[in-house]
Amino acid sequence: MENLSTSVLTALQPTINKINENVVNPILTLFFAIALLVFIWGAFTYIAHADDSTKRSEGGKGMLYGIIGMFIMFSVFGIINLIASTVQGL
């Protein structure tokens, strides 16, 4: 039974690699870019409206959300690559 599952994973490996390269990685890159833009917009708002405490607070939140988003996307990228390399090593 173990040989059957290994052979199925081996047969599916090219398909998994194509999905990873053509679908998952571009989506993760897009989300990372969006998180980076949120961070940059937050920094711009924070600096441009330094005299308004409400806008400074909004800018700080934008920077925080951008950093959290980038961290999540980087973590997802690492987990997907870990899973892909584990499946590939079978």
Phi, psi and omega in degrees: 000322180294323179294326179295314180294324177294320180290326177294315178297322178295321179290327181275352185304313179298323179294317179298318179297319180294319178296317179298315183286321189263343182239303189291310182298317177297323179294317178296321178296318178298313180295323177296319179295321178296317178296322177295319177296322177297318178296314181296318178297320177297319178294319178298314180297319180297317183282316185293329182245049183295336182275346181254115185294329179293314179293324177297319178295317177297319178296320178296320177295320178299318178295318179298314179297323178295317179295317178298316178298317178295321178297317180297315181295320178295320179294317178298318178300316179294318180295318179295318178294325176296314179296316180297318180289329177292315179294322180293329180282353181285000000 
